[in-house]
Amino acid sequence: MKHAFFQNYRSSILLLAALVVGSGVGVSLGERAQVVKPLGDIYLNLLFTVVVPLVFFSISSAVAGMSDTRRLGRILGITISLFIATGIVSSLLMVVGVKTFNPAQGLTVQLTSTADGGPGSVAERIVHAFTVSDFGELLSRKNMLALIVIAMLVGLAALTSGKKGTAFREWLASGNEVMMNVIRYIMMYAPVGLGAYFAYLAGVFGPQLLGTYGRAMVLYYPLALGYFFVGFSFYAYLAGGWPGVRLFWRNIIPVSLTAFGTGSSVATVPVNLDAAKRIGTPEDIREVVIPIGATIHMDGSCLSAILKIAVLFSVFGMPFEGAGTIAIAVGIALLSGTVMSGIPGGGFLGELLIVSMYGFPPEALPVAAMIGTLVDPPATMVNAVGDNVAAMMVARVLGGPQWITNEKQT
């Protein structure tokens, strides 16, 4: 069991070791640690370069590969609505947490560039966020939302093109596989790149930055576990009353341990489907909701995204307050949780999205990445288990209050 745990988390352990060594080197060298910063810049530049094609192929191929099943339209509509609702709940929970206990309080870093909200009215900002006026602008990571919209439209068009679109759909799937391999190759350099960058950060900004991570974990772990036990019990009760709660907890422990031990929502899909079957979730619902949820339903990642955003705001001296700021942060948390699934190395794509959409300098990425690595096990557990209870709630909406009894009788 211990060997399996270290096998599953070998890359994370190696990355953490590199960050510890890099931070130690930085503290020892002080400002002289800037000499290793180019090694970190190489890693960040590789990630920023690959993010655009990676997002396009991953989203468009996922949409194009959807199968057309009975009740799919209603199931998808209810599923997406529930995913958004629970993601907002988890995000707002962390908003309350960071407003109560700021993990980066008193820490500031000199910005090399500043976030730019852009000119114009709210309507104009929405237009500029979701669309661009020229195809070439889609190739910039600064227009990530517009790229996601186009990727979804391309995937939908490929899906509805029938036999004539077969070759194109295969090209999208092939492109997605190639880009995932590109990320894997880049991640081989991650210990060197991030280790060098943390040496630079620790050397220039001092041990004060390192203390932020301890405070972040003190905040994240209790909130994630509270959401896991209290929040999911409440969702299960909404889905099936007390019988639903009992069935949920009777069958969800293997899912929880698998997710925590593997660090992968996708790897948890088989045991999650088995648990949903034993709970009594209808077959067509569980086989749609859980696989899709493993890629776009990330309550645990929403919790961590808000934490990362709040820390970065504090680190770079920006006020994390006001209804507009909170609403935008929640929206970005939902998006980052959606696009980060399946990316090796603890969700770098979601962190890239946060950094890109806020216009933070490249130095922000390692800060967010370290938080993501530290909270990955409980975040994955919340992500995966959330898919199961979401399937129960979809069954409740489509099958009525007695869906558990009806399913058990069939």
N, C-alpha and C positions, 0 to 999 in steps of 0.2 A: 504493500500500500504506500509506504514511504517512498520506495523507488518510483512508483507510478506518479506520485505527486511531483517529484523532482523532474521526471521526464516531461510531464505536462507543462511545468513552469520553468523549464530549463532556460528558455530564451529570456524570460522575465528576470530570473535570478542572475543571469549573465549581465543583463542590462543594468540591474540594480547594483551589481558589483562594480561595473564600469563607472556608474555615476558616483558611487562612494569613493572609488579610487581617484576619479577626476576631481571630485570636490576636495578630497584630502590634498591632492597636488596643488589645487588652486589656493587653498588656505595657507599652505606652506610657501608658495611662491609669491603670493600677494598680487600686485598689479603686473608683475612680470609674467603672469599666466596668460596675458594677452597674446603671447607668442604662439600658443596652440589654437587660438580662435579660428584660423583658416581651416583647420581640420574639421571643426564643427560647421563652418560655413559651407563646406563641400557637401556635407550630409543634408543640411537644410535646403540648399539649392537643388539637390537631386529630388528631394521630396516635393518642393514647390513646382518643379518642372513637370513631374509625372502626374500631378493631382488632376489636371484638366482631362487628359485622355482616360484616366482611371475612372473618374466620376461618370464620364459619358458612357463608356462601355459597360460599367457595372450596372447602371440604372437602366439603360436602353435594352441591354440583353435580358435583364430580369423581367421587364415588362413584356418584351417580345416572346419570352419563353413561357408565359402564363398559359395554362390549359383551360379550355372552355368547358365548365361543368355545370350541371343543373344547380340552380339557386346561387350560382357564383356571384351574380350582380348584387343580390341582396346581402349575401354573406360578406362580400368585400366592402360594401357601403357601411354596414354596421361595424365591421371589424376596424376599418380605418377611423370611424368616429370614436370608437372605444379606445383605440391606440392613442389618438390625439388627446382624449379626455384624461386618460390615466397619465399620459406624459405631462400634461399641464399640471395635474395634481402633484406629481412627484417633483416637478420643477419648482412649483410654488412652495412646497415643503422646504426645499433647500434655500429658496429665497429667504424664508423666515429664519432658517438656520444661520445663513451668512450675515443677515441683518442683526441677529442676536449675538453672534460670536464670529467676528471677522478674523479669519485665519491669517491674514496678511496685515493686520493693523500696525500702522506706524512704519511700514516698509515702502520706500519709493525708489524708483530707478529712473535715471535720466532718459527720456525718450529720444531715439534717433529719428523717429517720424511719428506723427500723431494721427489718431483716428479722425476721419473726415466724414461727417454725416451727410455732406453734400447739400447743395442749395435747393431751394424750391419748397413747394408745399408738400404735405403728407402724401397727397395723391401722386405728385410727380416723383417723389422718392420711391413709392411703391412701383410705379411704372419702370423707373430706372433699375430697381432691384430685380424685377422679374423678367425684364426684356432688355435687349440691346438693339441698336439701329443698324448694325453691320455684323455679318457673320464672323469677321475676324476678331471682333470684340469678345466672342465666346471663348476664344483661345487664351483669355487672361483669367487667372484665378480670382481677380477682383470682381468678376461677374459670375460668381458660382451659382447663384439662384437662377439666373437666366439659363445657364448651362443645364441645370437640373430640369427645368421646364422643357427645353428642347430635347433633352435625352428621353424624357417620358413620352413626348409626342412622337419621336422617331421610333421608340419601342412599340407604341400603340399602333403606329402606321404599319410597322413590320408585322405585327401580330394579325392585323386585319387584311393583309395582302394575300393571304391564302398561299397556294402553291407557288405563285410568282415571287413571293417574298421569302421562300425557303432558303435560297442561297444567302440572302442578306441577313436573315436571322442567324444562320450558321456563322456568318462573318462576325456578327456582333458577339456571339457566344465565344468564338475563337479569340476575338480581340480582348474580351474580358479576361479570358484565361491567360493570355500573353501579358496583359497589364498586371495581373495578380502576381505573375512570376517576376516581373520587373520590380514590384514592391518587395518581394522576397529577397531578391538580389541586393536591393538597396538596404534592406534590414540587416543583411550580413555585416554591413559597415556601421550599423547603429551603435554598437558599444564604443567604437573608436570615436565616431562623430559626436555622440552625446556626452561621452566621457570628456572629450576635449572642450566641449561647450560649457560643461559644468565646471571644469577647471577654470575657465575664463570667468564665469559668473561668480563662483566662490571667491576667486582671487580679487576681482574688481569690486564686487558688492559686499563681500564679507560673509561671515557665518550667520548674519541676521537673516539672509535669504533661506538658509537651510532650516532654520527654526519654523519657517512658514509651513513646511510639509508636515511636521509633527502636529501643528495646530489643525491642518487640513484633515488629517486622519482622525484626530480626536472628534472633529465635527462630523465627518462623513460616515464612519462606521456605525455609531449609534443611530443616526438618522436612517441609514440604509436598512439596518436590522429592525428598527421600529416600523418602517414602511413594509418590510417583508412580513413580519408577524401580524401587525395590527391592520395595515392597509389591505393585504391580501385576504385576511380573514373577513374583512368588511366586504370586499368584492365578491368573495365566495358566498357570503350571506345574501348579498343582492341577487346572485345568480340562482341560488337554490335553498335559501333559508338555512336553518341549522343542519338539516341533512346534507346540504351542499358543503357547509363548513367541515363537517365530519369526513365526508368523502374526500374533500380536497386535502386535508392534512394527513389522512390515512395513506394517501398515494403519492404525495408530492415530495417526500423526503429523498427518495432516490434521484429525482430530478434535481433537487437542491444540491446534493452532494456531487452529482456528476458535473453540474455547471461550475460549482466552486472548484472542483478538482481539475477540470479540463481548461477552464478559462475561455470556453467557447460556447456560445448559444447554438451554433450550427451543430456542433458535436453532440449537443444535448437533445436534438430533435427526436431521435429514435426512442429514447427512454421517456421523453415528454409525450410522444404520441401514445406510448403504451400506458402511461399514467392517465392520460385523457380517456383512453378506452375503458380503463377500469373505473374511472369516475362515472362514466356513462355519457360523455359528450358524443353527440351523433357523429358518425364517420365523416360525412361530407363537410361538416364544420371543422372538426379537429384536423383533417388533412389539408384544409386550406389555411386556417388561422395560424396554426403552430409553425409550419414552414415559413409562411410570410412573416410572422411575428419574429422569427429568428433573424430576419434581415432588416426589419424596419421598426420593431416595437422594442424600445430600449428605455424603460423607466429608470433602471439603475444608471444608464448613461446620461439620462436627463439630469439626474441628481448630480452626477459628477461634472456635467457641462456647466451648470449654474455655478458650481464651486470653482471651476477653472476660470469662468468669466469674472466672478467676483474677486478672485485672487489677482487676476491680471489687471482689473480696474484699480485695485488697491496698489499693486506693484508700480503701475505707471501713473499713479497720482490722479486718477479719474474718479469722480463721484458715482457710486453705484446706487442711485436713488432716483425717484420719480416714476410715475406710472408708465411713461413712455419707454424709459430705459429698461424697466422690469419686463414690459410686454415684449420688447425686442429681444431681450435675453432669453425669455421663455421660448419665443419662436425659433431662435438660433439653436437653443438646446434641443428642441424637437427635430430640427433639421440635422444637427450634428449626430444625434442618436440614430437617425435614419441612415445616413450615408456611411457611418463608421463600421457597420457590421461586416465581418468577414475579412477585414484588413489585418494582416499579421502585425504583431507588435503592440497591441493594446489600444487601437483606435486612433492612430495618427491622422487619418483622414478627417475625423471629426474635429480634432485639434487644429488641423490645417484650416478647416472651414471657419472655426471660431477666429483664428488669427487673421485670416483673409478678409472676412466680412467686417470685422471691426477696424481693420487697417493697422493692427499692432505691428511693431517692428519684428524682424525675424527672431530677435532674442526672446520673444514671448513663447515661441514654440517649445523649446526645451522645458520651460517652467511648467507649461500645461501638460507636457508629455510625462513629466515626473509624477504629477498628481494622478494622471490616468493610470500609470503603472502601479502606483501604490494602492489604488482603490479598485483595481481590476477584478479580483476574486469576488468580493461581495456585489459589485456592479453586475457582473455576469450572472450571478445567482439570481438577482432581482430581475434582470432582463428575461432569463429563460422561464422562471416560474410565472412571471407576468403574462407570458404567452398562454400558459395553461389556464389561468384563471380568466383571461380574456375570452378564450374559447368557451368557457362555461357561461360567461355573460352573453355571448352571441347566441348560444343555445337557449338561454332564458328569453331573449328578445324574440327569437324565431319560433320557439316551441311552447312558450307560456310558462306559468309557474310550476306546472307538473312535468316539465321536460325530463327530469331525472327518473321519475317513476315510469313515465311512458317509455323511455329508452330502455330501462331495465326489463320491461315486460316484452320488448320486441325480440 
